Amino acid sequence: MDRTRFLPTTKKDMAERGWQEADFVYVTGDAYVDHPSFGVSIISRTLEAAGFRVAILAQPDYRDTRDFCRFGRPRLGFLVSAGNIDSMVAHYTVSKKKRTYDYYSPGGKAGLRPDRAVIVYCNRIRESYGDVPIVIGGLEASLRRFAHYDYWQDRIRRSILVDARADILSYGMGERTLVRIAELLDRGVPVRKIRDVRGCAYLCAAEDKIHFDHVFCGEYDELKAGGEAYASAFALQYKETDSVRGRAVVEKYGEKWLVQTPPSPPLSREELDRVYALPYARTYHPDYEEAGGVPAIAEVRFSITHNRGCFGACNFCAIAFHQGREVRSRSEESVLKEARLIAALPDFKGYIHDVGGPTANFRMPACDRQAEHGVCAGRKCLSPTPCRHLKVDHSEYAALLRKIEEIPRVKRVFVRSGIRFDYLLADRDDSFFRQLVERHVSGQLKVAPEHCANETLRLMGKPSVEVYERFRRKYFELCHACGLEQYLVPYLMSSHPGSTLEDAVTMAEWLKKEGYSPEQVQDFYPTPGTVSTVMYATGIHPLTGERVKVCRDYHEKQLQRALLQAGKPENAPLVREALRLVGREDLIGYGAHCLVRPERTSASAPSKKPLFQKGGRAAQTRRTGESTKRNGMQKKAAERRSRASKKTNDSRKKTGR
């Protein structure tokens, strides 16, 4: 594989390009994959297109400073990211057990990045180069930009900017922000004087000028106690995450002020098209070939991202706090151009795996009002019910999928990322729904009802279960009309704030009625930057102020999870325990409505009477027949042994033994 298709990863690569130094060294916790599904690649290619030289330092050895000196001191500074996901999520399961596999590392090898990667990398850079400018970004930095609840330490941590000792934090989708910072540094503006760029955060003295209209969200010494102060601070930060009406937000740390400037506006369609037209190699760096490549490329290699942002704004999802609720999409021609690139790949088999994004079936802002007024601070577009101003139109997306199918070598185009089913049902024209079922489902469609208890769904920011059931009926009606045997795979979540053990029992009964036995269930994972995580940390809904019951006990979490998979034999003891705790012993037994059978005791085991309760005489006759058959088999085996023994004795007599 040609190394020149990638940005430099060694000093030798730089020399072959004729570089004496790099403008920026980009340090990342992921292996280097030059594909537009990876934030590091998008930012580095965007800076390259703006005329800057970027070298990639992927997964450096963080135990000392040697790797951080690989390229020498960069002319303008270091860029630092943990990678595509938070390093703590990459390392630990929701039960805080260490993961043994890392999709973003060569060969899936775990342990190639440190915990809290952004902080560790920045401290190593400071050890190496002192006051060199450091800009941090990516998901880990973006979602930890303010004081935040840290699930792994169970406390409110300081802004990552404070702990990392970096100069600037770029939050959200940072193309415009990073290019502006790079231009100012290139002009000779000291990094500590860069204070008027939207989409970033910095630390300053209390007397320093703040260039934007701003609001104060709290002092860390008060916020770290959690409770109402922390919940209120998050609510303010969340409401200001809008590029039209958002103001700067200030948080105090001793004598220092943390200032978050207003969000950068989302890229226009034309700007997005330019970003996705950059010369990506579209695969992992050749250095990883010997290790078997980077597993994360498999899912996205033949997939296309056509949009950004999500006005669904589920409370457990961080997209609203990171990408924002303003949806933007690429032009048809931009998407079709990428589809042609994919179709020309030598290992392409004819299938586009996905044309999606945060939510696949969003192509435009939720309403026309957003252009002038921004997203509503006190109202969601889809929950609890769709807003009357919501624009619902799937025609452009449907046409785009059909045009991709017409490209030579493309056999099928699938939609595998999230379909927002309540938005789909809100469309009075069901032609896209029919097209989706008939042409874009690869045997099963994944959707996210998450739960069936309406109070839990309300706290999740999801529609009522009746909406999902209406969608489910319509889906299977269309499958039947198309003559297709296809399935729905619902994503389900246990232990979300507000979800009680009684709710989990309701969920188990609902699954039993639906005839669905989920193979996988996700426990709620409290990650930074979500409304639900603040509920978990404080017991308060930050956007409404209401008190919320929170499941924090590990054993109760096990019980809730077991109920959602009540059909698994290994879960039976936990299911019985949960049902007894909530007084639902009526669900323990042999009836069609029961979730689990009673435990077998030594006293009841010999009689095995329960086996004859269902089926009466017929069941007893079957068992008697089985016993007769077993006795006959035993008798025949004894006869065979007798004949063999007689034959052996006869042989011994003949040989004189």
C-alpha positions in Angstrom: 0.0 0.0 0.0 1.3 3.4 -0.9 2.3 5.4 2.2 2.2 8.7 0.2 -1.6 8.5 0.2 -1.5 9.2 3.9 -0.3 12.1 6.0 3.2 11.6 7.5 3.5 9.3 10.4 7.3 9.3 10.7 10.2 11.7 10.3 11.2 9.8 7.1 7.7 10.4 5.6 8.2 14.1 6.3 11.6 14.1 4.6 10.2 12.4 1.5 7.7 15.2 1.2 10.5 17.8 1.6 9.2 19.0 5.0 11.7 20.4 7.5 9.0 20.6 10.1 5.3 20.1 10.5 2.9 23.0 11.3 0.9 20.7 13.5 1.5 17.3 15.1 -1.9 15.6 15.6 -1.8 13.2 18.6 -4.6 10.6 18.6 -5.6 7.7 20.8 -6.9 5.7 17.8 -4.8 4.0 15.1 -4.5 6.1 12.0 -7.4 5.4 9.6 -7.7 8.0 6.8 -11.4 7.8 6.3 -14.2 10.5 6.6 -15.8 8.5 9.4 -12.9 9.4 11.7 -12.6 12.8 13.2 -8.8 12.9 13.1 -8.8 12.4 9.4 -11.5 15.0 8.7 -9.7 17.7 10.7 -6.2 16.9 9.4 -7.4 16.8 5.8 -9.3 20.1 6.3 -6.1 21.8 7.7 -4.1 20.3 4.8 -6.6 21.8 2.3 -6.2 25.2 4.1 -2.4 25.0 3.4 -1.1 23.6 6.7 1.3 20.7 7.1 0.0 18.1 9.5 1.8 15.0 10.8 -0.1 12.2 12.6 1.2 10.7 15.9 -1.2 7.8 16.4 -1.3 5.8 19.7 2.1 7.1 21.0 3.9 5.2 23.8 2.6 7.4 26.7 4.9 6.0 29.3 7.7 8.5 28.5 8.3 11.5 26.1 10.3 9.9 23.3 7.4 9.3 20.9 6.2 12.8 21.4 9.5 14.1 20.1 9.3 12.0 16.9 8.7 14.9 14.6 10.5 17.6 16.6 8.7 20.7 17.8 5.9 21.7 15.4 5.9 25.2 14.0 2.4 26.1 15.3 1.5 23.5 17.9 0.0 20.2 18.9 -3.5 19.0 18.3 -4.7 16.3 20.7 -7.7 13.9 20.6 -8.5 10.6 22.4 -10.0 9.4 19.1 -13.5 8.6 17.9 -14.8 7.7 21.4 -14.0 8.6 25.0 -11.0 6.6 26.2 -12.8 5.4 29.4 -15.7 4.0 27.3 -13.1 2.4 25.0 -11.5 0.7 28.0 -14.3 -0.2 30.4 -17.8 -1.8 30.2 -20.8 -0.3 32.0 -20.0 -2.7 34.9 -16.5 -1.1 34.9 -14.7 -4.3 33.8 -11.7 -3.9 31.5 -12.4 -4.5 27.9 -10.2 -7.0 26.1 -10.8 -5.7 22.6 -10.4 -2.3 21.0 -12.0 -1.7 17.6 -9.9 1.3 17.0 -6.5 -0.3 17.5 -4.4 -2.6 15.2 -5.7 -6.2 15.4 -8.2 -5.1 18.1 -5.4 -5.1 20.7 -6.4 -3.4 23.9 -4.2 -1.1 26.0 -2.5 1.0 23.3 -3.9 4.2 24.7 -4.0 5.4 28.4 -7.1 6.0 30.5 -8.1 9.7 30.1 -5.9 9.9 27.0 -6.2 13.6 26.4 -4.9 14.5 29.8 -2.0 12.1 29.6 -1.0 13.1 26.1 -1.0 16.8 27.0 1.1 16.3 30.1 3.7 14.4 28.1 3.8 17.2 25.5 4.3 19.7 28.3 7.2 17.6 29.6 8.7 17.6 26.2 8.2 21.2 24.9 7.1 23.4 27.8 4.9 26.2 26.5 4.2 24.9 23.0 0.6 25.7 22.0 -1.8 22.7 22.6 -5.3 22.5 21.2 -7.5 19.7 22.4 -10.7 18.4 20.6 -12.6 15.3 19.7 -15.4 13.6 21.6 -13.6 13.2 24.9 -12.6 16.9 25.1 -15.9 18.2 23.7 -18.1 16.3 26.2 -15.9 17.1 29.2 -15.4 20.8 28.5 -17.2 21.9 31.7 -17.2 20.4 35.2 -18.8 16.9 34.5 -19.9 13.8 36.3 -17.3 11.0 35.9 -19.0 7.6 36.2 -15.7 5.7 36.7 -14.7 7.8 39.7 -18.3 8.6 40.8 -17.6 12.3 41.3 -17.8 15.6 39.5 -14.4 16.3 37.8 -13.0 19.6 36.7 -13.1 20.7 33.0 -10.7 18.6 31.0 -9.0 21.8 29.9 -7.9 22.4 33.5 -6.5 19.0 34.0 -4.9 18.7 30.6 -3.1 22.1 30.9 -3.9 22.8 27.3 -4.4 26.2 25.8 -7.6 25.9 23.8 -10.4 23.3 23.6 -12.3 23.0 20.4 -15.8 21.5 21.0 -18.4 20.2 18.5 -17.6 19.7 14.9 -14.3 21.6 14.7 -13.4 22.2 11.0 -14.2 25.9 11.0 -12.9 26.5 14.5 -9.5 24.7 13.9 -8.9 26.4 10.6 -9.5 29.8 12.2 -7.2 29.0 15.2 -4.5 27.8 12.7 -4.7 31.0 10.7 -4.3 33.2 13.8 -1.3 31.2 15.0 0.2 31.4 11.5 -0.2 35.2 11.7 1.8 35.2 14.9 -1.0 35.7 17.3 0.0 34.2 20.7 -2.2 31.3 21.6 -3.3 32.9 24.9 -4.6 35.9 22.9 -7.0 33.8 20.8 -10.2 34.6 22.6 -12.8 35.5 19.9 -13.1 32.2 18.0 -16.5 30.6 18.2 -16.7 26.9 19.1 -13.9 26.8 21.6 -13.1 27.2 25.4 -10.2 28.7 27.2 -9.0 29.7 30.7 -8.3 33.4 31.6 -8.0 35.7 34.5 -11.2 37.1 36.0 -10.3 40.6 34.8 -9.8 39.6 31.2 -12.3 40.8 28.6 -14.9 38.3 27.3 -15.7 39.1 23.7 -19.2 37.7 23.7 -22.5 38.2 25.6 -22.1 35.6 28.4 -23.8 33.9 31.3 -22.4 32.4 34.5 -23.1 28.8 35.3 -21.3 28.3 38.6 -18.1 27.9 40.6 -16.5 24.5 40.6 -16.1 24.3 44.4 -20.0 24.4 44.5 -20.6 22.3 41.5 -18.4 19.4 42.6 -20.9 18.7 45.4 -23.4 17.7 42.8 -27.1 18.2 43.5 -29.2 21.2 42.3 -26.2 23.4 41.6 -24.7 20.9 39.2 -28.0 20.1 37.6 -28.8 23.8 37.0 -25.3 24.4 35.6 -25.7 21.6 33.0 -29.2 22.9 32.1 -27.8 26.3 31.3 -24.9 24.9 29.3 -27.3 22.6 27.4 -29.7 25.4 26.5 -26.8 27.6 25.2 -25.6 24.9 22.8 -27.2 26.6 19.8 -25.4 28.6 17.1 -28.1 31.2 16.6 -29.2 32.2 20.1 -26.4 30.6 22.2 -24.3 32.9 24.4 -20.8 32.4 25.9 -20.9 30.4 29.2 -18.5 31.1 32.1 -17.5 28.6 34.9 -15.2 29.6 37.7 -12.1 27.7 39.0 -10.5 29.6 41.9 -9.0 32.8 40.4 -9.5 31.5 36.8 -12.4 31.7 34.5 -13.3 28.9 32.0 -15.0 30.6 29.0 -16.8 28.7 26.4 -17.5 30.9 23.4 -20.8 30.5 21.5 -21.1 27.4 19.2 -19.8 27.7 15.7 -22.6 27.5 13.1 -22.9 24.1 11.5 -21.3 23.8 8.1 -23.5 24.6 5.1 -24.3 22.0 2.5 -21.5 23.4 0.2 -19.0 23.3 3.0 -19.9 19.8 3.9 -19.5 18.7 0.3 -15.9 20.2 0.3 -15.0 18.3 3.5 -16.2 15.0 2.1 -14.5 15.6 -1.2 -11.0 15.7 0.4 -8.4 13.1 -0.8 -8.9 10.4 1.9 -7.1 7.1 1.5 -10.3 5.5 2.8 -8.5 2.8 4.8 -6.1 2.2 7.6 -2.4 3.1 7.4 -0.2 0.3 5.9 1.9 0.0 9.1 -1.1 -1.9 10.5 -1.3 -4.5 7.8 0.9 -7.1 9.7 -1.4 -6.8 12.7 -4.5 -7.5 10.6 -5.6 -4.0 10.1 -7.9 -1.9 12.2 -11.3 -3.5 13.0 -13.3 -0.2 13.0 -12.9 0.2 9.3 -15.0 -2.9 8.5 -18.4 -1.3 9.3 -17.7 2.0 7.6 -15.6 1.1 4.6 -18.7 0.7 2.3 -20.9 3.2 4.2 -21.7 6.8 3.6 -22.4 9.6 6.1 -24.9 12.0 4.5 -25.9 14.2 7.4 -24.9 15.8 10.8 -26.8 16.8 13.8 -29.9 15.3 15.3 -33.1 17.0 16.4 -34.3 13.8 18.0 -32.2 14.8 21.1 -32.7 11.6 23.2 -31.7 12.4 26.8 -29.2 9.5 27.0 -27.4 10.6 23.8 -24.5 13.1 23.6 -25.0 14.2 20.0 -27.1 17.2 21.0 -24.2 18.4 23.2 -21.6 17.7 20.6 -22.9 18.0 17.1 -26.0 20.0 18.0 -29.7 19.7 17.1 -29.4 21.6 13.8 -29.4 19.0 11.0 -27.3 19.7 7.9 -26.8 17.3 5.0 -24.6 16.8 1.9 -25.8 17.4 -1.6 -27.0 14.5 -3.7 -24.0 14.9 -6.1 -21.6 14.8 -3.2 -23.1 11.5 -1.8 -23.2 10.0 -5.3 -19.6 10.9 -5.9 -18.6 9.0 -2.8 -20.8 6.1 -3.8 -18.9 5.9 -7.1 -15.6 5.9 -5.2 -16.8 3.0 -3.0 -18.1 1.1 -6.0 -14.7 1.3 -7.7 -12.9 -0.2 -4.8 -11.4 -3.6 -5.8 -12.9 -5.5 -2.8 -16.4 -4.0 -3.2 -19.0 -6.7 -3.5 -21.9 -4.6 -4.6 -23.5 -3.6 -1.3 -23.5 -0.1 0.2 -23.9 -1.0 3.9 -25.4 2.3 5.0 -26.3 5.8 4.0 -26.8 7.4 7.3 -25.6 9.5 10.2 -26.7 10.2 13.7 -30.3 9.6 12.4 -30.5 8.2 8.9 -33.8 9.7 7.8 -33.0 13.3 8.6 -32.0 15.5 5.6 -33.0 19.0 6.7 -33.5 21.2 9.7 -36.6 20.4 11.8 -38.4 23.6 10.8 -38.0 26.9 9.0 -38.0 28.9 12.3 -34.5 27.5 13.3 -32.7 29.6 10.7 -33.7 32.8 12.4 -34.5 31.7 16.0 -32.3 28.6 16.5 -33.6 25.4 18.1 -36.2 25.8 20.8 -34.7 25.9 24.3 -37.7 24.5 26.1 -39.3 22.1 23.5 -38.1 19.1 21.6 -39.0 18.5 18.0 -40.3 14.9 18.3 -41.0 14.1 22.0 -43.3 13.6 23.7 -45.1 14.3 20.4 -44.0 15.9 17.1 -44.0 19.7 17.2 -46.7 21.3 15.0 -43.9 23.2 13.2 -42.0 20.0 12.3 -41.3 19.6 8.6 -41.6 15.9 7.6 -40.4 15.0 4.1 -38.5 11.8 3.1 -38.7 12.5 -0.7 -35.1 13.7 -1.1 -33.7 10.9 0.9 -35.7 8.3 -1.0 -34.6 9.7 -4.3 -31.0 9.7 -3.1 -31.1 6.0 -2.3 -32.6 5.2 -5.6 -29.9 7.1 -7.5 -27.2 5.3 -5.6 -28.7 2.0 -6.7 -28.4 3.0 -10.3 -24.6 3.3 -10.1 -22.7 0.5 -11.9 -21.6 -2.4 -9.7 -24.0 -1.4 -6.9 -26.5 -4.2 -6.3 -28.2 -3.1 -3.1 -28.2 0.0 -0.8 -29.0 -0.7 2.9 -29.9 1.6 5.8 -28.4 0.3 9.0 -27.9 3.3 11.1 -30.8 4.6 13.3 -34.1 5.2 11.7 -36.2 7.5 13.8 -39.5 5.6 13.6 -41.7 8.4 15.0 -40.5 10.8 12.4 -41.2 8.1 9.7 -44.8 7.7 11.0 -45.3 11.4 11.0 -44.9 11.4 7.2 -48.4 11.3 5.7 -46.9 9.9 2.5 -45.8 6.3 3.2 -44.0 5.8 -0.1 -40.5 6.0 1.6 -41.6 3.5 4.3 -42.6 1.1 1.5 -39.3 1.7 -0.3 -37.3 1.2 2.9 -39.0 -2.2 3.6 -38.8 -3.4 0.0 -35.3 -2.3 -1.0 -33.1 -1.1 1.9 -33.5 -3.7 4.7 -30.9 -6.5 4.8 -33.1 -9.0 6.5 -33.6 -7.1 9.7 -34.1 -3.4 10.6 -32.6 -2.0 13.8 -34.7 0.5 15.6 -34.6 2.0 19.1 -37.8 1.9 21.2 -35.5 1.4 24.2 -38.3 0.6 26.7 -42.0 0.1 27.0 -42.8 1.9 30.3 -44.1 5.3 29.2 -42.7 7.1 32.3 -39.2 5.7 31.6 -39.6 6.6 27.9 -40.6 10.2 28.9 -37.4 10.5 30.9 -35.4 9.2 28.0 -36.9 11.7 25.6 -38.5 9.0 23.5 -42.1 8.6 22.2 -44.6 6.4 24.0 -44.6 2.7 23.4 -47.9 3.0 21.4 -46.0 4.8 18.7 -43.5 2.0 18.4 -46.3 -0.6 18.3 -48.0 1.3 15.5 -44.7 1.4 13.6 -44.2 -2.3 14.2 -47.6 -3.2 12.8 -47.1 -1.1 9.8 -43.6 -2.5 9.2 -44.8 -6.1 9.1 -47.9 -5.2 7.0 -45.5 -3.8 4.4 -43.2 -6.8 4.7 -46.2 -9.1 4.0 -47.4 -6.9 1.1 -43.9 -7.1 -0.4 -43.7 -10.9 0.1 -40.7 -10.5 2.3 -39.8 -12.3 5.6 -37.9 -9.6 7.5 -37.4 -8.8 11.1 -37.2 -5.9 13.5 -34.3 -5.8 16.0 -35.2 -3.3 18.8 -32.5 -1.7 20.9 -33.4 -2.0 24.6 -32.0 -0.3 27.6 -32.2 -1.3 31.3 -31.6 0.8 34.4 -32.1 4.2 32.8 -32.9 6.9 35.5 -36.5 6.6 36.4 -36.7 2.9 35.4 -37.8 0.8 38.4 -37.8 -2.9 38.9 -41.5 -2.8 38.4 -40.9 -1.2 35.0 -38.4 -3.9 34.1 -41.1 -6.5 34.9 -43.5 -4.6 32.6 -40.9 -4.7 29.9 -40.4 -8.4 30.4 -44.1 -9.1 30.1 -44.2 -6.9 26.9 -41.3 -8.8 25.4 -43.1 -12.1 26.2 -46.3 -10.9 24.5 -44.3 -9.7 21.5 -42.5 -13.0 21.2 -39.1 -11.4 21.2 -36.1 -12.7 23.1 -33.3 -10.1 22.8 -29.8 -11.4 22.5 -28.3 -8.1 23.6 -29.5 -5.5 26.1 -27.6 -2.3 26.9 -27.4 -1.2 30.6 -27.6 2.6 30.8 -24.0 3.9 30.6 -23.6 7.3 32.3 -21.2 9.1 29.9 -20.4 12.8 30.0 -22.5 15.3 28.2 -26.0 13.8 28.5 -29.1 14.9 30.3 -29.6 11.3 31.6 -26.1 11.2 33.1 -27.0 14.3 35.1 -30.1 12.5 36.3 -28.0 9.6 37.3 -25.5 11.8 39.2 -28.0 14.0 41.0 -31.4 12.4 41.0 -32.7 15.6 39.3 -33.9 16.0 35.7 -31.8 19.1 34.8 -34.3 20.5 32.2 -37.4 20.2 34.4 -36.1 20.2 38.0 -38.2 17.1 38.9 -36.8 14.4 41.2 -36.0 11.1 39.5 -35.5 7.7 41.1 -32.1 6.3 40.1 -30.9 2.7 40.1 -27.3 2.9 41.3 -27.1 -0.5 43.0 -25.1 -3.0 41.0 -27.3 -6.0 42.0 -30.5 -4.2 41.1 -29.0 -3.4 37.7 -28.4 -7.1 37.2 -32.0 -7.8 38.1 -33.3 -5.3 35.6 -31.0 -6.6 32.9 -32.0 -10.2 33.6 -35.7 -9.4 33.3 -35.2 -8.1 29.8 -33.6 -11.4 29.0 -35.9 -13.6 31.1 -35.8 -16.5 28.6 -32.1 -17.2 29.2 -31.7 -20.2 31.6 -28.7 -18.6 33.4 -30.9 -15.6 34.3 -33.6 -17.7 36.0 -32.5 -17.2 39.6 -32.2 -13.4 39.1 -35.6 -13.3 37.4 -37.3 -15.2 40.3 -35.6 -12.9 42.8 -36.8 -9.8 41.0 -40.4 -11.1 40.7 -40.6 -11.9 44.4 -39.2 -8.5 45.3 -42.0 -6.7 43.5 -44.7 -9.2 44.5 -45.2 -10.7 41.1 -44.9 -14.4 42.0 -47.8 -15.0 39.6 -45.2 -14.8 36.8 -43.3 -17.7 38.3 -44.8 -21.0 37.0 -45.8 -23.0 33.9 -48.6 -20.9 32.5 -48.3 -19.2 29.1 -48.0 -15.8 30.8 -45.2 -16.8 33.1 -41.7 -15.5 32.7 -39.8 -18.2 34.5 -40.3 -21.7 36.0 -40.0 -22.4 39.7 -36.7 -23.6 41.1 -36.4 -27.4 41.4 -36.0 -28.4 45.1 -34.8 -31.8 46.3 -38.2 -32.6 47.7 -40.1 -31.9 44.5 -37.5 -33.3 42.1 -38.4 -37.0 42.3 -42.1 -36.7 41.8 -41.7 -34.2 38.8 -45.5 -33.6 39.0 -45.3 -30.2 37.3 -44.2 -31.9 34.1 -47.6 -33.5 33.8 -49.7 -30.4 34.5 -49.4 -29.2 31.0 -50.9 -31.7 28.5 -52.5 -34.1 31.0 -52.8 -37.7 29.9 -51.1 -37.0 26.6 -48.0 -35.7 28.4 -48.0 -38.7 30.8 -48.4 -41.1 27.9 -45.4 -39.4 26.1 -43.3 -39.8 29.2 -44.4 -43.4 29.7 -43.5 -44.1 26.0 -40.1 -42.5 26.6 -39.5 -44.7 29.6 -40.5 -47.8 27.7 -38.2 -46.9 24.9 -35.4 -46.3 27.3 -36.0 -49.7 29.0 -36.0 -51.4 25.6 -32.7 -49.8 24.6 -31.1 -50.9 27.9 -32.3 -54.5 27.4 -30.8 -54.6 23.9 -27.5 -53.3 25.2 -27.4 -56.0 27.9 -28.1 -58.7 25.2 -25.2 -57.3 23.0 -22.8 -57.4 26.0 -23.9 -61.0 26.8 -23.3 -62.1 23.2 -19.9 -60.4 23.1 -18.9 -62.1 26.4 -20.0 -65.5 25.1 -18.0 -65.0 21.9 -14.9 -64.1 23.9 -15.2 -67.2 26.1 -15.6 -69.4 23.0 -12.5 -67.9 21.5 -10.5 -68.5 24.7 -11.5 -72.1 24.8 -10.4 -72.6 21.2 -6.9 -71.1 21.8 -6.5 -72.9 25.1 -6.3 -69.8 27.2 
